[in-house]
Amino acid sequence: MKHMTTSQRWTLALASLASLMVGLDALVVTTALNTIRLRLGASIEDLEWTVNAYTLVFAALLLTAAAIGDRIGRRRLLVIGLTVFTLGSAACALAPGIGALIAARAVQGSGAAMVMPAALALVGAAFPPERRGTAMGVFGGVTGLAVLGGPVLGGAVVQGMAWQWIFWLNVPIGIALIPPATRRITESTGPALRLDPLGLLTSGLGVFCVVWALVRANSVGWGSAQTVVALVGGFALLAAFVVVEARVAAPMLPLRLLRNVPFAAANSAGLLMTAGIFGAAFFFAQDLQAGRHLTPLGAGLHLLPWTATLFLVAPLAGAEINRFGERPLLVFGLLGQAVGFGWIAVAAHGGYPAMIPPMVLAGFGVSTAMPAVQSAALGAVRPQEIGKASGTYNAMRQLGGALGIAVLSAVFSARGGFATPHAVTTGFGDAMVAASALSALGALAGLGVGARERIDYSTSSPDATIMERTSA
């Protein structure tokens, strides 16, 4: 931190806080669902859509938002996204019924889709390669709290105040972030290329269909016509997107990035890492409340051995990226998460205290891997392609979150359920085995991340520090 300029400090702080705010709303609502059901008379399907409306719109618009940010300016897109997200949050809090709440959550998701890729691209562009790892460690530590700290905050707000306050809290934060973001963040853009409307359409609809299928599969059945048609249609649209990008003069995602092994490996590892985290966080909340009869706040506090490590360890791990490279931190971090989740599956039947050591191990693992995988994804591309890389990485993360919850839900339902506490714990244990497997696959994918060549930044030319090479 002491080597950062004032502009870099502002960029890192504001981008991290903006990403934390929008990231929290992916899971913070989960601990409020039962209260929302009682207050608004919502059905189970309605409750699913309070989560899914946000996730679907968020995922579908990420690549589009990243491409627009490259053109109009990432700082400008960040400010627009914060404004939309803040207005959507106020609409959620004021919603008179479940339909209005679902619509407002979609507005929130569109704002989040602008904020996340813009924030990550701004941080990536603000720091040269030799300092980017440290910055990504701080960014990963703060924004990672959104995933793992959402249930804690949601439980505290719902239990101590009212469910509307999980949305009202965003309003003053958003209002406070917009002026300094406008004044203090240095604007950055990508190449001044024409927009790719056919690419925007096929990528957005393709991601939307795939995520739709994943979030609906356990409700309507994996073999149902709705699921199959959505999956086939989604992958067909994504295939059409690849064809389109091969033919247009200014593609929103150059195909050389898809052939870039380190970039593809980092994105695959990020997808699987997020699948494990989202799935585990979702079912941890269910086990602690439905299986162990804790209050929403109590459940959040019992997650602290897992969640606190991210804030403490991620900045330290990020600072070591330049020393060790991304690959070892990514691989060993995800292996640590895999072992921790597998250990939790075994310890779950022995009571909560037995789960504390593996929770710490899993938290330490993801805290080590998260800044490394973000740095690997951005470091594998040229500086002018950071915006596109950021949009792709965030889209893969959203797909991973939906995939993780869908896969773990199917595993949970196979032998567990909510009929008895024992059934909940049994299903939770099986789900954590699946989370462990996803994490192990992420570690395997991480082996494809390029091994960083050592560069002496004190003597290298400016061009050498900007373009950091990787080798398999």
ChimeraX attribute file (.defattr): number of C-alpha atoms within 10 A of each C-alpha:
attribute: neighborCount
match mode: 1-to-1
recipient: residues
	/A:1	11
	/A:2	5
	/A:3	8
	/A:4	14
	/A:5	12
	/A:6	10
	/A:7	13
	/A:8	21
	/A:9	19
	/A:10	19
	/A:11	24
	/A:12	24
	/A:13	18
	/A:14	21
	/A:15	27
	/A:16	24
	/A:17	18
	/A:18	27
	/A:19	25
	/A:20	23
	/A:21	23
	/A:22	26
	/A:23	22
	/A:24	23
	/A:25	25
	/A:26	24
	/A:27	23
	/A:28	24
	/A:29	24
	/A:30	22
	/A:31	29
	/A:32	23
	/A:33	21
	/A:34	14
	/A:35	15
	/A:36	24
	/A:37	15
	/A:38	10
	/A:39	12
	/A:40	14
	/A:41	12
	/A:42	18
	/A:43	13
	/A:44	12
	/A:45	10
	/A:46	18
	/A:47	19
	/A:48	17
	/A:49	22
	/A:50	24
	/A:51	21
	/A:52	22
	/A:53	21
	/A:54	24
	/A:55	29
	/A:56	24
	/A:57	23
	/A:58	29
	/A:59	28
	/A:60	28
	/A:61	25
	/A:62	33
	/A:63	30
	/A:64	24
	/A:65	29
	/A:66	30
	/A:67	28
	/A:68	24
	/A:69	26
	/A:70	26
	/A:71	19
	/A:72	15
	/A:73	20
	/A:74	30
	/A:75	27
	/A:76	20
	/A:77	25
	/A:78	29
	/A:79	23
	/A:80	16
	/A:81	27
	/A:82	29
	/A:83	20
	/A:84	20
	/A:85	29
	/A:86	28
	/A:87	19
	/A:88	25
	/A:89	30
	/A:90	19
	/A:91	20
	/A:92	27
	/A:93	18
	/A:94	15
	/A:95	17
	/A:96	11
	/A:97	14
	/A:98	21
	/A:99	15
	/A:100	14
	/A:101	24
	/A:102	22
	/A:103	19
	/A:104	25
	/A:105	29
	/A:106	25
	/A:107	24
	/A:108	30
	/A:109	32
	/A:110	26
	/A:111	30
	/A:112	33
	/A:113	31
	/A:114	31
	/A:115	33
	/A:116	30
	/A:117	30
	/A:118	36
	/A:119	26
	/A:120	28
	/A:121	28
	/A:122	27
	/A:123	25
	/A:124	25
	/A:125	25
	/A:126	23
	/A:127	20
	/A:128	18
	/A:129	22
	/A:130	19
	/A:131	18
	/A:132	24
	/A:133	30
	/A:134	25
	/A:135	29
	/A:136	29
	/A:137	30
	/A:138	27
	/A:139	29
	/A:140	32
	/A:141	28
	/A:142	23
	/A:143	25
	/A:144	26
	/A:145	20
	/A:146	24
	/A:147	22
	/A:148	27
	/A:149	25
	/A:150	25
	/A:151	28
	/A:152	25
	/A:153	22
	/A:154	27
	/A:155	26
	/A:156	21
	/A:157	22
	/A:158	21
	/A:159	17
	/A:160	12
	/A:161	11
	/A:162	13
	/A:163	22
	/A:164	19
	/A:165	18
	/A:166	24
	/A:167	22
	/A:168	17
	/A:169	16
	/A:170	22
	/A:171	19
	/A:172	10
	/A:173	15
	/A:174	23
	/A:175	14
	/A:176	11
	/A:177	17
	/A:178	19
	/A:179	11
	/A:180	14
	/A:181	22
	/A:182	14
	/A:183	11
	/A:184	16
	/A:185	24
	/A:186	17
	/A:187	17
	/A:188	20
	/A:189	23
	/A:190	22
	/A:191	11
	/A:192	10
	/A:193	13
	/A:194	13
	/A:195	16
	/A:196	19
	/A:197	12
	/A:198	16
	/A:199	24
	/A:200	23
	/A:201	15
	/A:202	20
	/A:203	28
	/A:204	22
	/A:205	20
	/A:206	25
	/A:207	29
	/A:208	22
	/A:209	24
	/A:210	27
	/A:211	28
	/A:212	22
	/A:213	27
	/A:214	22
	/A:215	25
	/A:216	21
	/A:217	22
	/A:218	19
	/A:219	16
	/A:220	13
	/A:221	14
	/A:222	17
	/A:223	11
	/A:224	15
	/A:225	11
	/A:226	15
	/A:227	23
	/A:228	16
	/A:229	15
	/A:230	22
	/A:231	23
	/A:232	15
	/A:233	18
	/A:234	24
	/A:235	18
	/A:236	15
	/A:237	22
	/A:238	21
	/A:239	15
	/A:240	17
	/A:241	23
	/A:242	19
	/A:243	13
	/A:244	18
	/A:245	19
	/A:246	15
	/A:247	9
	/A:248	13
	/A:249	12
	/A:250	15
	/A:251	22
	/A:252	29
	/A:253	24
	/A:254	16
	/A:255	13
	/A:256	11
	/A:257	18
	/A:258	13
	/A:259	10
	/A:260	14
	/A:261	17
	/A:262	27
	/A:263	26
	/A:264	22
	/A:265	24
	/A:266	30
	/A:267	28
	/A:268	24
	/A:269	35
	/A:270	32
	/A:271	27
	/A:272	27
	/A:273	32
	/A:274	28
	/A:275	29
	/A:276	34
	/A:277	26
	/A:278	26
	/A:279	25
	/A:280	24
	/A:281	20
	/A:282	20
	/A:283	22
	/A:284	23
	/A:285	23
	/A:286	22
	/A:287	24
	/A:288	23
	/A:289	20
	/A:290	20
	/A:291	21
	/A:292	16
	/A:293	13
	/A:294	17
	/A:295	16
	/A:296	25
	/A:297	20
	/A:298	16
	/A:299	23
	/A:300	25
	/A:301	18
	/A:302	18
	/A:303	21
	/A:304	18
	/A:305	19
	/A:306	25
	/A:307	28
	/A:308	18
	/A:309	23
	/A:310	31
	/A:311	21
	/A:312	16
	/A:313	20
	/A:314	30
	/A:315	23
	/A:316	18
	/A:317	29
	/A:318	32
	/A:319	22
	/A:320	18
	/A:321	27
	/A:322	20
	/A:323	12
	/A:324	14
	/A:325	21
	/A:326	31
	/A:327	24
	/A:328	19
	/A:329	26
	/A:330	34
	/A:331	28
	/A:332	18
	/A:333	29
	/A:334	34
	/A:335	24
	/A:336	27
	/A:337	34
	/A:338	31
	/A:339	21
	/A:340	28
	/A:341	30
	/A:342	22
	/A:343	22
	/A:344	26
	/A:345	24
	/A:346	16
	/A:347	18
	/A:348	18
	/A:349	15
	/A:350	10
	/A:351	11
	/A:352	13
	/A:353	10
	/A:354	15
	/A:355	21
	/A:356	19
	/A:357	16
	/A:358	24
	/A:359	22
	/A:360	21
	/A:361	23
	/A:362	32
	/A:363	31
	/A:364	27
	/A:365	29
	/A:366	32
	/A:367	34
	/A:368	34
	/A:369	34
	/A:370	30
	/A:371	31
	/A:372	34
	/A:373	29
	/A:374	29
	/A:375	25
	/A:376	30
	/A:377	25
	/A:378	26
	/A:379	28
	/A:380	24
	/A:381	22
	/A:382	14
	/A:383	19
	/A:384	14
	/A:385	21
	/A:386	27
	/A:387	36
	/A:388	27
	/A:389	28
	/A:390	26
	/A:391	29
	/A:392	22
	/A:393	27
	/A:394	24
	/A:395	24
	/A:396	23
	/A:397	23
	/A:398	25
	/A:399	25
	/A:400	26
	/A:401	27
	/A:402	27
	/A:403	24
	/A:404	29
	/A:405	26
	/A:406	24
	/A:407	21
	/A:408	28
	/A:409	25
	/A:410	20
	/A:411	19
	/A:412	24
	/A:413	18
	/A:414	12
	/A:415	15
	/A:416	22
	/A:417	19
	/A:418	16
	/A:419	10
	/A:420	12
	/A:421	18
	/A:422	17
	/A:423	19
	/A:424	24
	/A:425	27
	/A:426	21
	/A:427	25
	/A:428	32
	/A:429	28
	/A:430	22
	/A:431	32
	/A:432	28
	/A:433	24
	/A:434	27
	/A:435	31
	/A:436	29
	/A:437	20
	/A:438	28
	/A:439	34
	/A:440	25
	/A:441	19
	/A:442	29
	/A:443	30
	/A:444	17
	/A:445	22
	/A:446	30
	/A:447	18
	/A:448	20
	/A:449	29
	/A:450	23
	/A:451	18
	/A:452	20
	/A:453	12
	/A:454	13
	/A:455	14
	/A:456	11
	/A:457	12
	/A:458	8
	/A:459	9
	/A:460	11
	/A:461	10
	/A:462	10
	/A:463	8
	/A:464	14
	/A:465	17
	/A:466	17
	/A:467	15
	/A:468	19
	/A:469	17
	/A:470	16
	/A:471	11
	/A:472	10
